[in-house]
Amino acid sequence: MRAANIDWLGPWEATPPRPTADRVGFRSMVRTLRAHARQGLVLPFVITYDDRLVGQVTVGGITWGSLWSAHIGYWVDSRVAGQGVMPTAVALAGDHAFGVLGLHRLEINVRPENAASLRVVEKLGFRDEGVRRRFLHIAGDWRDHRSFALTADEVPEGLLARWLARSPSAP
């Protein structure tokens, strides 16, 4: 599925600044995600729709101390884009992060040109916190990102309930 979506995902895909030093294969990535999940640093979720794998949502950078925060990253198969799958998946992951983990803040960073991802944060009501210059290495260069956030007290009803109230036809 990833290979079939290379043109769809490629412009938004994080890349290592030194490709030869940091390149990892799929199995290695899965092992690393599992190890980080066991350490409580990341929560990787697969997304299924109509009984097939269609994407991933990752709650990463989980930080405790005085922050209690994380960021959310995601991708979806182009064949289901625009059908409400991704806002639903992000809402479910966000509710888990706020409700089960007890995090205080969630952040999503999106390239300004990524209209589909900007729609996800808009649909869920994430607050725009501005631009982070040259924030993340994407497609071979350091790219600007718009930063969006929510705190748990901004969605006492939960993200999924907010999303369903805004879009009754959500999957």
N, C-alpha and C positions, 0 to 999 in steps of 0.2 A: 504494500500500500504506500509506503514512504517513497519507493522508487517511482510508482505511478503518479505521485503528487509532487515530483521534484520541481516542476515549473511553477506550481501553485505555492509551494512552501519555500523554495529557494531564496527569494528576495528577503524573507523574514527570518531565515535560519541563522542562529548564532554560529559563529565560526571562531576558531582559535586564532589569535593574532600571529602565532608562529605555527603554521599548519603541520610541519613535520614533527615538531616536539609534542604537540597536544592531541594529535589525531587518535581517536579510539573507534573501535568497531562496535556494532550493535550489541553483541553479547557482553562486551566489556562495559558498555554504558548501563546495561541492565544490572550487571553485578554491582556496579558503583551505586546506582539508585537504590538497590536493595540494601546495601551496606549502610548508606546514609539514612535510609528509612529506619533501619534497626537502631541507629544512633539518635533518632528523633530530629534529624536535620531537614528532612524532606518527606513529602507525601506524594508519591507518584500514583496517579489514577489512570486507568484506561477508560476510554469512552466506547460504549457499544450502542448500536442503534439497529433495530430490526435483526437482532442476534448476530451482528458482525462488528468487528473492531473498526472504529471510524476515527479515533483520535486519542489524545492524551491531555490531561490537565495535571500540572505539577504545582503543589504548594511547596515552595522552596525557601531557602534562606531563613528557616525558622529560628527566631532569636528570642531568648527569654530575658532574664535580668530585669532591667527597667524599661524594656521595649515591648516585649510580647507581640512580635510582628512577624510577617512573612510576605513573600511576593508570590504571585500566581502567574504561571506561564501556560500556554496552551497551543494546540494545533488540531486541525480537523481535516478529514478527507474532503476534497473539493466536491465530491458527489453529494454530500449532505450539507454543504455550506448554505447558509441562508434559510435553513429549516428550523431554527431555534435550538438545535442540538448543543451548540457551544455555550450560549447563555445559560441553558439549563445545567450543563455540566459544571460550569464555573460557579453557578449559584449553589449547587450541591456541595462542591468542594469548599466554597466559602462558608456555608452553614456548618460543615464539619469542623473547619478551622476555628470558627467563632464558638460554636456550641460544644463540641466534644473536646477540642484542645484547649479552648478558653483564650485564644489569642485576642488581642485588643485591636490590631490594625492589619489590614491587608492592602497590598499595593499591586498594581498592574502597570507595566511599562510597555508602551506601544510606539512603534515608528510612526511619525506623523503621516506618512504616505499609505499606511496600512488601513484602508477604509473598512475592511471586514472586521478587524480587531477593534477598531474605534467604535463600531456599532455594538460590539459586545459590551464594552464598558458603559456606553450610553444607555443601552437597554436595561442594564442592571443598576444604573444610577450612581456609578462611581464618580467621585469628585475630581475634577481636573486640577492638578497641583502644579502645572507648568511643564516647561521643557528642561530636560537634562541633556546638556550638550555632550556629544561624543560619548554617550553613556555605555554602549554595549557594542562589541565587535560583531558585525553582521555582514554577511556576503562580502567579506574581504576588507572591510574598513570600519572604523569607529563611527557609529551612527547616533544621531540625536534620537531621543525618545520623549514622548509625552508621558508624564507620570500621573496616575490616577490612584485614588485611595478611598477606603471606607474604614470606619471604626465600628466596632460591635454595637455601640450605643446608637449609631445612625440607622441600624436596621434591626430594631428589637423584634420585629415580626419575622426576621430571617430573609436572606437573599432569595431563596426559592419562592417564598410567599410574595415578595415584592415583584419578582419576575412574572409569576403567574397572574398577579393582579394587573400588571401592565399588558400582558399578552395571554389572554385566555386560551389561545390556540397553540401554546407552547407544547412541545412533545412530552 
